[in-house]
Structure formats: structure tokens, C-alpha cells
């Protein structure tokens, strides 16, 4: 997804997040307030720990 968007001069951030209850880890692609491969509601349930 990141490479596809780069072809159109859109350079999003790849965000990795975790949550404690219940334990989970997840990543999503984000550009500003928009998420591309995940709903905002699900992404908001994780705490970002790294962004590339």
C-alpha cells in the first residue's frame, strides 16, 4: 500500500500499535487523519509505539 500510494506522490506513515486488554498488536497506513487499510475506530483502540 505504501509503495502504491508513493506512485501518486502520497507518502503515508506506517504505524505500529499495541493494546493491553486484551493483548494485541496491529499496524496500519495513515496519512494525516486518514487511515487507508483500517477503520479509524479500530486503529484508535491501539497505542502507537512506532511510525515509519
PyMOL Python script that loads the backbone (N, CA, C, O; Angstrom):
from pymol import cmd

cmd.read_pdbstr("""\
ATOM      1  N   UNK A   1       0.825  -1.179   0.000  1.00  0.00           N
ATOM      2  CA  UNK A   1       0.000   0.000   0.000  1.00  0.00           C
ATOM      3  C   UNK A   1       0.877   1.253   0.000  1.00  0.00           C
ATOM      4  O   UNK A   1       0.594   2.217  -0.712  1.00  0.00           O
ATOM      5  N   UNK A   2       1.941   1.233   0.801  1.00  0.00           N
ATOM      6  CA  UNK A   2       2.840   2.390   0.866  1.00  0.00           C
ATOM      7  C   UNK A   2       3.478   2.646  -0.499  1.00  0.00           C
ATOM      8  O   UNK A   2       3.547   3.790  -0.948  1.00  0.00           O
ATOM      9  N   UNK A   3       3.936   1.605  -1.145  1.00  0.00           N
ATOM     10  CA  UNK A   3       4.567   1.761  -2.463  1.00  0.00           C
ATOM     11  C   UNK A   3       3.553   2.204  -3.515  1.00  0.00           C
ATOM     12  O   UNK A   3       3.872   3.030  -4.370  1.00  0.00           O
ATOM     13  N   UNK A   4       2.350   1.671  -3.461  1.00  0.00           N
ATOM     14  CA  UNK A   4       1.301   2.067  -4.399  1.00  0.00           C
ATOM     15  C   UNK A   4       1.004   3.557  -4.268  1.00  0.00           C
ATOM     16  O   UNK A   4       0.955   4.267  -5.272  1.00  0.00           O
ATOM     17  N   UNK A   5       0.808   4.032  -3.051  1.00  0.00           N
ATOM     18  CA  UNK A   5       0.500   5.446  -2.841  1.00  0.00           C
ATOM     19  C   UNK A   5       1.660   6.345  -3.226  1.00  0.00           C
ATOM     20  O   UNK A   5       1.444   7.461  -3.699  1.00  0.00           O
ATOM     21  N   UNK A   6       2.892   5.879  -3.031  1.00  0.00           N
ATOM     22  CA  UNK A   6       4.067   6.680  -3.400  1.00  0.00           C
ATOM     23  C   UNK A   6       4.095   6.963  -4.895  1.00  0.00           C
ATOM     24  O   UNK A   6       4.612   7.996  -5.320  1.00  0.00           O
ATOM     25  N   UNK A   7       3.548   6.060  -5.694  1.00  0.00           N
ATOM     26  CA  UNK A   7       3.487   6.295  -7.148  1.00  0.00           C
ATOM     27  C   UNK A   7       2.628   7.504  -7.495  1.00  0.00           C
ATOM     28  O   UNK A   7       2.771   8.086  -8.571  1.00  0.00           O
ATOM     29  N   UNK A   8       1.736   7.879  -6.583  1.00  0.00           N
ATOM     30  CA  UNK A   8       0.853   9.027  -6.776  1.00  0.00           C
ATOM     31  C   UNK A   8       1.275  10.205  -5.899  1.00  0.00           C
ATOM     32  O   UNK A   8       0.472  11.091  -5.605  1.00  0.00           O
ATOM     33  N   UNK A   9       2.545  10.204  -5.484  1.00  0.00           N
ATOM     34  CA  UNK A   9       3.123  11.263  -4.646  1.00  0.00           C
ATOM     35  C   UNK A   9       2.387  11.443  -3.325  1.00  0.00           C
ATOM     36  O   UNK A   9       2.280  12.558  -2.813  1.00  0.00           O
ATOM     37  N   UNK A  10       1.884  10.352  -2.781  1.00  0.00           N
ATOM     38  CA  UNK A  10       1.297  10.343  -1.439  1.00  0.00           C
ATOM     39  C   UNK A  10       2.210   9.467  -0.597  1.00  0.00           C
ATOM     40  O   UNK A  10       2.384   8.285  -0.891  1.00  0.00           O
ATOM     41  N   UNK A  11       2.794  10.042   0.450  1.00  0.00           N
ATOM     42  CA  UNK A  11       3.762   9.330   1.272  1.00  0.00           C
ATOM     43  C   UNK A  11       3.217   9.190   2.696  1.00  0.00           C
ATOM     44  O   UNK A  11       3.496  10.022   3.560  1.00  0.00           O
ATOM     45  N   UNK A  12       2.439   8.132   2.931  1.00  0.00           N
ATOM     46  CA  UNK A  12       1.813   7.940   4.242  1.00  0.00           C
ATOM     47  C   UNK A  12       2.793   7.391   5.268  1.00  0.00           C
ATOM     48  O   UNK A  12       3.940   7.073   4.953  1.00  0.00           O
ATOM     49  N   UNK A  13       2.321   7.289   6.486  1.00  0.00           N
ATOM     50  CA  UNK A  13       3.090   6.745   7.597  1.00  0.00           C
ATOM     51  C   UNK A  13       2.589   5.344   7.908  1.00  0.00           C
ATOM     52  O   UNK A  13       1.383   5.098   7.928  1.00  0.00           O
ATOM     53  N   UNK A  14       3.519   4.425   8.152  1.00  0.00           N
ATOM     54  CA  UNK A  14       3.193   3.062   8.539  1.00  0.00           C
ATOM     55  C   UNK A  14       3.277   3.032  10.063  1.00  0.00           C
ATOM     56  O   UNK A  14       4.362   3.180  10.627  1.00  0.00           O
ATOM     57  N   UNK A  15       2.141   2.842  10.733  1.00  0.00           N
ATOM     58  CA  UNK A  15       2.061   2.951  12.185  1.00  0.00           C
ATOM     59  C   UNK A  15       1.885   1.566  12.811  1.00  0.00           C
ATOM     60  O   UNK A  15       1.061   0.767  12.365  1.00  0.00           O
ATOM     61  N   UNK A  16       2.672   1.300  13.849  1.00  0.00           N
ATOM     62  CA  UNK A  16       2.565   0.060  14.612  1.00  0.00           C
ATOM     63  C   UNK A  16       2.019   0.412  15.990  1.00  0.00           C
ATOM     64  O   UNK A  16       2.474   1.369  16.617  1.00  0.00           O
ATOM     65  N   UNK A  17       1.041  -0.364  16.462  1.00  0.00           N
ATOM     66  CA  UNK A  17       0.457  -0.082  17.759  1.00  0.00           C
ATOM     67  C   UNK A  17       0.201  -1.350  18.556  1.00  0.00           C
ATOM     68  O   UNK A  17       0.171  -2.453  18.011  1.00  0.00           O
ATOM     69  N   UNK A  18       0.015  -1.169  19.862  1.00  0.00           N
ATOM     70  CA  UNK A  18      -0.286  -2.288  20.771  1.00  0.00           C
ATOM     71  C   UNK A  18      -1.427  -1.868  21.698  1.00  0.00           C
ATOM     72  O   UNK A  18      -1.726  -0.684  21.855  1.00  0.00           O
ATOM     73  N   UNK A  19      -2.053  -2.879  22.304  1.00  0.00           N
ATOM     74  CA  UNK A  19      -3.019  -2.629  23.370  1.00  0.00           C
ATOM     75  C   UNK A  19      -2.825  -3.713  24.423  1.00  0.00           C
ATOM     76  O   UNK A  19      -2.312  -4.792  24.126  1.00  0.00           O
ATOM     77  N   UNK A  20      -3.238  -3.419  25.655  1.00  0.00           N
ATOM     78  CA  UNK A  20      -3.010  -4.348  26.750  1.00  0.00           C
ATOM     79  C   UNK A  20      -4.192  -5.274  27.019  1.00  0.00           C
ATOM     80  O   UNK A  20      -3.992  -6.463  27.270  1.00  0.00           O
ATOM     81  N   UNK A  21      -5.414  -4.758  26.971  1.00  0.00           N
ATOM     82  CA  UNK A  21      -6.601  -5.549  27.312  1.00  0.00           C
ATOM     83  C   UNK A  21      -7.596  -5.554  26.171  1.00  0.00           C
ATOM     84  O   UNK A  21      -8.157  -4.498  25.878  1.00  0.00           O
ATOM     85  N   UNK A  22      -7.848  -6.642  25.521  1.00  0.00           N
ATOM     86  CA  UNK A  22      -6.999  -7.828  25.501  1.00  0.00           C
ATOM     87  C   UNK A  22      -5.726  -7.524  24.717  1.00  0.00           C
ATOM     88  O   UNK A  22      -5.708  -6.644  23.856  1.00  0.00           O
ATOM     89  N   UNK A  23      -4.657  -8.269  25.028  1.00  0.00           N
ATOM     90  CA  UNK A  23      -3.375  -8.019  24.380  1.00  0.00           C
ATOM     91  C   UNK A  23      -3.528  -8.114  22.870  1.00  0.00           C
ATOM     92  O   UNK A  23      -4.183  -9.023  22.361  1.00  0.00           O
ATOM     93  N   UNK A  24      -2.917  -7.168  22.154  1.00  0.00           N
ATOM     94  CA  UNK A  24      -2.937  -7.208  20.702  1.00  0.00           C
ATOM     95  C   UNK A  24      -1.904  -6.269  20.124  1.00  0.00           C
ATOM     96  O   UNK A  24      -1.497  -5.299  20.762  1.00  0.00           O
ATOM     97  N   UNK A  25      -1.489  -6.565  18.921  1.00  0.00           N
ATOM     98  CA  UNK A  25      -0.576  -5.708  18.168  1.00  0.00           C
ATOM     99  C   UNK A  25      -1.139  -5.593  16.757  1.00  0.00           C
ATOM    100  O   UNK A  25      -1.721  -6.543  16.234  1.00  0.00           O
ATOM    101  N   UNK A  26      -0.964  -4.427  16.145  1.00  0.00           N
ATOM    102  CA  UNK A  26      -1.561  -4.191  14.833  1.00  0.00           C
ATOM    103  C   UNK A  26      -0.785  -3.081  14.133  1.00  0.00           C
ATOM    104  O   UNK A  26      -0.096  -2.302  14.790  1.00  0.00           O
ATOM    105  N   UNK A  27      -0.888  -3.003  12.827  1.00  0.00           N
ATOM    106  CA  UNK A  27      -0.291  -1.885  12.089  1.00  0.00           C
ATOM    107  C   UNK A  27      -1.286  -1.400  11.048  1.00  0.00           C
ATOM    108  O   UNK A  27      -2.174  -2.139  10.623  1.00  0.00           O
ATOM    109  N   UNK A  28      -1.125  -0.152  10.648  1.00  0.00           N
ATOM    110  CA  UNK A  28      -1.996   0.452   9.654  1.00  0.00           C
ATOM    111  C   UNK A  28      -1.239   1.554   8.935  1.00  0.00           C
ATOM    112  O   UNK A  28      -0.201   2.026   9.399  1.00  0.00           O
ATOM    113  N   UNK A  29      -1.780   1.953   7.793  1.00  0.00           N
ATOM    114  CA  UNK A  29      -1.203   3.024   6.981  1.00  0.00           C
ATOM    115  C   UNK A  29      -2.033   4.276   7.225  1.00  0.00           C
ATOM    116  O   UNK A  29      -3.261   4.239   7.153  1.00  0.00           O
ATOM    117  N   UNK A  30      -1.357   5.386   7.515  1.00  0.00           N
ATOM    118  CA  UNK A  30      -2.050   6.623   7.869  1.00  0.00           C
ATOM    119  C   UNK A  30      -1.417   7.798   7.140  1.00  0.00           C
ATOM    120  O   UNK A  30      -0.197   7.866   6.992  1.00  0.00           O
ATOM    121  N   UNK A  31      -2.250   8.713   6.692  1.00  0.00           N
ATOM    122  CA  UNK A  31      -1.775   9.958   6.078  1.00  0.00           C
ATOM    123  C   UNK A  31      -2.614  11.077   6.677  1.00  0.00           C
ATOM    124  O   UNK A  31      -3.786  11.243   6.340  1.00  0.00           O
ATOM    125  N   UNK A  32      -1.996  11.840   7.570  1.00  0.00           N
ATOM    126  CA  UNK A  32      -2.762  12.850   8.304  1.00  0.00           C
ATOM    127  C   UNK A  32      -3.825  12.145   9.141  1.00  0.00           C
ATOM    128  O   UNK A  32      -3.511  11.184   9.842  1.00  0.00           O
ATOM    129  N   UNK A  33      -5.079  12.604   9.082  1.00  0.00           N
ATOM    130  CA  UNK A  33      -6.137  11.973   9.872  1.00  0.00           C
ATOM    131  C   UNK A  33      -6.779  10.758   9.197  1.00  0.00           C
ATOM    132  O   UNK A  33      -7.696  10.156   9.756  1.00  0.00           O
ATOM    133  N   UNK A  34      -6.311  10.396   8.011  1.00  0.00           N
ATOM    134  CA  UNK A  34      -6.937   9.317   7.242  1.00  0.00           C
ATOM    135  C   UNK A  34      -6.170   8.005   7.380  1.00  0.00           C
ATOM    136  O   UNK A  34      -4.942   7.985   7.311  1.00  0.00           O
ATOM    137  N   UNK A  35      -6.905   6.909   7.576  1.00  0.00           N
ATOM    138  CA  UNK A  35      -6.306   5.581   7.565  1.00  0.00           C
ATOM    139  C   UNK A  35      -6.745   4.883   6.285  1.00  0.00           C
ATOM    140  O   UNK A  35      -7.895   5.009   5.865  1.00  0.00           O
ATOM    141  N   UNK A  36      -5.825   4.145   5.668  1.00  0.00           N
ATOM    142  CA  UNK A  36      -6.120   3.542   4.373  1.00  0.00           C
ATOM    143  C   UNK A  36      -6.532   2.078   4.451  1.00  0.00           C
ATOM    144  O   UNK A  36      -7.412   1.655   3.702  1.00  0.00           O
ATOM    145  N   UNK A  37      -5.935   1.308   5.319  1.00  0.00           N
ATOM    146  CA  UNK A  37      -6.232  -0.120   5.346  1.00  0.00           C
ATOM    147  C   UNK A  37      -6.917  -0.544   6.631  1.00  0.00           C
ATOM    148  O   UNK A  37      -6.999  -1.736   6.929  1.00  0.00           O
ATOM    149  N   UNK A  38      -7.408   0.419   7.394  1.00  0.00           N
ATOM    150  CA  UNK A  38      -8.056   0.113   8.668  1.00  0.00           C
ATOM    151  C   UNK A  38      -9.042   1.209   9.015  1.00  0.00           C
ATOM    152  O   UNK A  38      -8.845   2.370   8.655  1.00  0.00           O
ATOM    153  N   UNK A  39     -10.092   0.843   9.707  1.00  0.00           N
ATOM    154  CA  UNK A  39     -11.037   1.849  10.173  1.00  0.00           C
ATOM    155  C   UNK A  39     -10.446   2.659  11.314  1.00  0.00           C
ATOM    156  O   UNK A  39      -9.647   2.148  12.099  1.00  0.00           O
ATOM    157  N   UNK A  40     -10.831   3.890  11.403  1.00  0.00           N
ATOM    158  CA  UNK A  40     -10.316   4.777  12.451  1.00  0.00           C
ATOM    159  C   UNK A  40     -10.672   4.231  13.830  1.00  0.00           C
ATOM    160  O   UNK A  40      -9.874   4.336  14.761  1.00  0.00           O
ATOM    161  N   UNK A  41     -11.857   3.652  13.969  1.00  0.00           N
ATOM    162  CA  UNK A  41     -12.290   3.137  15.268  1.00  0.00           C
ATOM    163  C   UNK A  41     -11.363   2.028  15.763  1.00  0.00           C
ATOM    164  O   UNK A  41     -10.979   2.017  16.933  1.00  0.00           O
ATOM    165  N   UNK A  42     -11.002   1.097  14.880  1.00  0.00           N
ATOM    166  CA  UNK A  42     -10.119   0.001  15.286  1.00  0.00           C
ATOM    167  C   UNK A  42      -8.715   0.516  15.573  1.00  0.00           C
ATOM    168  O   UNK A  42      -8.109   0.125  16.570  1.00  0.00           O
ATOM    169  N   UNK A  43      -8.192   1.379  14.723  1.00  0.00           N
ATOM    170  CA  UNK A  43      -6.843   1.924  14.932  1.00  0.00           C
ATOM    171  C   UNK A  43      -6.775   2.706  16.236  1.00  0.00           C
ATOM    172  O   UNK A  43      -5.740   2.694  16.901  1.00  0.00           O
ATOM    173  N   UNK A  44      -7.852   3.387  16.617  1.00  0.00           N
ATOM    174  CA  UNK A  44      -7.862   4.188  17.843  1.00  0.00           C
ATOM    175  C   UNK A  44      -7.791   3.332  19.098  1.00  0.00           C
ATOM    176  O   UNK A  44      -7.456   3.835  20.170  1.00  0.00           O
ATOM    177  N   UNK A  45      -8.104   2.039  18.979  1.00  0.00           N
ATOM    178  CA  UNK A  45      -8.048   1.171  20.159  1.00  0.00           C
ATOM    179  C   UNK A  45      -6.627   0.714  20.468  1.00  0.00           C
ATOM    180  O   UNK A  45      -6.418   0.009  21.456  1.00  0.00           O
ATOM    181  N   UNK A  46      -5.646   1.093  19.654  1.00  0.00           N
ATOM    182  CA  UNK A  46      -4.242   0.732  19.848  1.00  0.00           C
ATOM    183  C   UNK A  46      -3.435   1.987  20.181  1.00  0.00           C
ATOM    184  O   UNK A  46      -3.752   3.085  19.725  1.00  0.00           O
ATOM    185  N   UNK A  47      -2.399   1.801  20.977  1.00  0.00           N
ATOM    186  CA  UNK A  47      -1.477   2.897  21.291  1.00  0.00           C
ATOM    187  C   UNK A  47      -0.287   2.791  20.341  1.00  0.00           C
ATOM    188  O   UNK A  47       0.425   1.788  20.355  1.00  0.00           O
ATOM    189  N   UNK A  48      -0.065   3.817  19.516  1.00  0.00           N
ATOM    190  CA  UNK A  48       1.072   3.769  18.593  1.00  0.00           C
ATOM    191  C   UNK A  48       2.396   3.699  19.350  1.00  0.00           C
ATOM    192  O   UNK A  48       2.611   4.415  20.327  1.00  0.00           O
ATOM    193  N   UNK A  49       3.273   2.823  18.875  1.00  0.00           N
ATOM    194  CA  UNK A  49       4.601   2.701  19.501  1.00  0.00           C
ATOM    195  C   UNK A  49       5.726   2.991  18.512  1.00  0.00           C
ATOM    196  O   UNK A  49       6.859   3.240  18.924  1.00  0.00           O
ATOM    197  N   UNK A  50       5.428   2.963  17.214  1.00  0.00           N
ATOM    198  CA  UNK A  50       6.443   3.246  16.206  1.00  0.00           C
ATOM    199  C   UNK A  50       5.755   3.696  14.923  1.00  0.00           C
ATOM    200  O   UNK A  50       4.692   3.186  14.569  1.00  0.00           O
ATOM    201  N   UNK A  51       6.355   4.635  14.242  1.00  0.00           N
ATOM    202  CA  UNK A  51       5.844   5.114  12.960  1.00  0.00           C
ATOM    203  C   UNK A  51       7.003   5.223  11.978  1.00  0.00           C
ATOM    204  O   UNK A  51       8.046   5.799  12.289  1.00  0.00           O
ATOM    205  N   UNK A  52       6.808   4.668  10.804  1.00  0.00           N
ATOM    206  CA  UNK A  52       7.860   4.658   9.776  1.00  0.00           C
ATOM    207  C   UNK A  52       7.354   5.441   8.580  1.00  0.00           C
ATOM    208  O   UNK A  52       8.065   5.573   7.583  1.00  0.00           O
TER     209      UNK A  52
END
""", "prot")
cmd.dss("prot")
cmd.show_as("cartoon", "prot")
cmd.util.cbc("prot")
cmd.orient("prot")
